[in-house]
Amino acid sequence: MAKVHSFTCPIEADVVDAFCVLQRGFTDQFVYYRKDAPVRFMGLGRCIAFSSLEDVDCLKEGPSHHEPVFFSFNRFDAENPCPPDPLSEAFPRLRFMLPEVVLIEDEQGVFLQVNSLAPVYQGRVERFARQAQAASHRSRRTVEVALEMDSRDAWISQVEEALGAMGALGTQEADAENASKHGLAKASVRKVVLSRRLGVRATEPFSSKDLLVNLIDGSAKGTVLLYRYADVFFCGCTPELLVRKRGDRVESMCLAGTAPTGTSEAERKMLAARLMADEKNRREHDYVVQFVRNVFGRTCYNVDVPDVPGILALTNIQHLHTPASASMLEGTSLWDMVGDLHPTPAVAGTPVGEARLLIRRIEPFNRGFFAGACGYVDGAGDGEFSVALRTGVFDGERGYVYAGCGIVSGSDPAAEYDEIAMKLQTVLSAFDGEA
């Protein structure tokens, strides 16, 4: 059994300012930062990676008894034979990563955690604490970039192919013919989530710190993610929780169905009401609700998934949103729940397995970490994972940004293309040092 020594102490510092100072000495970096609540973990350096946490013995040291924090960044479809972009391919395939240093912000305050495979050397703790507490306030920078647009016509062809594979003509003969053509079970796929990937070029090398600070301090809403390995890094700000565990209580959300927010609160409410009444979006959302309700029904009790969705309003867009909560059955772990829930119909389609096969056929690229399950778990088994939406991967002056949308019978390819453009505004805000 591997032994991990974890020393945690309180510090008087802003957690992001402290990270900006300490990150200069580490190429491996990990961030899970909720903007709506003090649930913020910012890791530096790789101490050791584990395939499972069952055989890890965590020895807590120091004045604060925080559990060690393990980060986990997982690909959307690790077995997809389509080639990933070369930046995503540069990341190792690791499951749980324990950084040397973790900055923690929770309801109790800000903490410094130092991890080691031997008793933690106090000199390191004191040095990191001193540097963190002396950090000056961070500043933001605008990054000049040029987007390399994809083909609108190619996208429309992909959506039309998806609609054909789903038997969108609505007849048994069409269903059978299209299913046979695409190697799928007859009339099996009722929703598929397709995505777009745009290239990005900068006038100078991208800085993971600059993009991270712009996402945290800017207008984007959600959970900010960062995974840096050497010079390449993956980051973004996602609105979608996959699963959160505290003790035996778990939470998730169903997020599907999209509309713009408009330019005023009155317009936002009008567009939200129209979204709630839209049959196509409600159908797309209900596939996710049914899926999450079924997963919770197999692994949990006291399941609460409302029948009627609400609205989650973000900066530029708003979504149909249904929260889900339950109590986990004994013997079920957070990692079990991640495996059962990911990918949901919100990022793959329904049924999930058949939709993922259709994505492999239609999308000309491998998504890498985009739409993957990314988050953290602590030494006690608690933690949370989000679905990595509105994200990109960067190295040097080059990068790629990703966003997607659900395709169901009745989808308009041109409208779905424009919807993705709205969603891309979130990750593109990482380049804006003023918004």
Phi, psi and omega in degrees: 000132179283137178254131178243125175263127185229114181253124182233135178217152177287150174224153177263090183200156167282129189296324181285319176300318179297318179298317182299327178283312185289332186295343181299335183263006185224134175270332177270125184219146184218132180223133167227105192229104175282129180277343184266355184198153178285070173235087193221122181229125184229106187257151182222130178080147177256118177278307180195153177247144181233145173275338179211151178260002183292332183253026179253124178259114184263118179255110184273133180231165175094174184287342179247130187264053175279142176289149173297148186248122179254129178264152181214118178241121189234142182287157179296311183216085187298338182263005180297122182285349178295145184289131173284166173295154185296336179288313179297325182293340183287343181282140176289162178262089182237152183262298182242126184239123179258111179288161174293322183230136174229126171266129186239133168234121176223192183294343180271344180138206181246138186223151173250127179240130177241127184247148182202160173272000175227168177311136188290131179286121186296331178300323178293316179301312182297320181294313179296319180297319180296316180294319181295317184285342178265004185296135173278165183290138183292161175233162181251153179226138173276136181251120181282121182226159173235131178275139174258099189290148175274179182271122176296320180295320179296320178298314181300321178296321179295317179294319178296323177296319179296316179297322177295318180294332179276001181068043186293347178289343171083012177246153179298322180295316180294320178301312183294316181297313182290322179296319179296319181299322185260007175070032183245162174297150185305124175051036188279317187273122178254343177207141172222140180258116178255153183229163176242146176236123180247138174282152179227135175235133179250160179278348177211164183302138176297145175246122178299325179296315182296315180294321179298312181297320178296324177289319182289316185268351182273195188275350181299142179248143177132212181246125181273131180242143172212134171222111178248133176231110187059240184264346182267141180215150180245131180205167178169185179224111187254143176269355194251113171284133172272303179200142177232133181236131172224108186064233179262004180267135177232150176227151173213185175211154173251119186228104178197145188100122192224145173211158174289165177267343182080193185249001179210165179293324179296318179292322178301314180296321178296316179292326177294318178296321178294321178297316180299330184267357185278121185296320182296314180291323178294323178293316178301318180292321185294330175301320180290317180301314180299319181296309182296320179298320179292317178298312179297325180295332180276330190243357187220174170224174187053046184282132178231105176229104184304152180280336184243128181284165170247198181239132172252110182267126177250198186290310183249340184222169176221153186230153163293136188219128174233118177284156178222139178213158182190175171251133184280143173293148180300139180093355178264135181252167175301318180296325174300316181294321177300315180295324180286326186269334187255134356275146176276168174299345179291335181238351179242304185134192181216138348299150191300311184300312181294322179295321180296322176296322179292322176301316179301326182285324190264314183289132184276008182220162173267132187288342185063229181281344180301129183069011175280175179264115185231133180178213183213159172218140181261179185297341178269357179093001176271161178158194177203155178231142174244160175273124190281075176267165176053055189230170177206169179230139192219149174198130183060228179265008187245149177196172174225141175240149188229147167198159183215180178203157181275135179248123176228171175305128183101353179293142177259114185306318181294319179293323179292325176299316180290327177297318178296324177301321176296316182294327180295339180301333180294307181290329178292338177293345176295342180269353187260115181271009184236329186293000000 
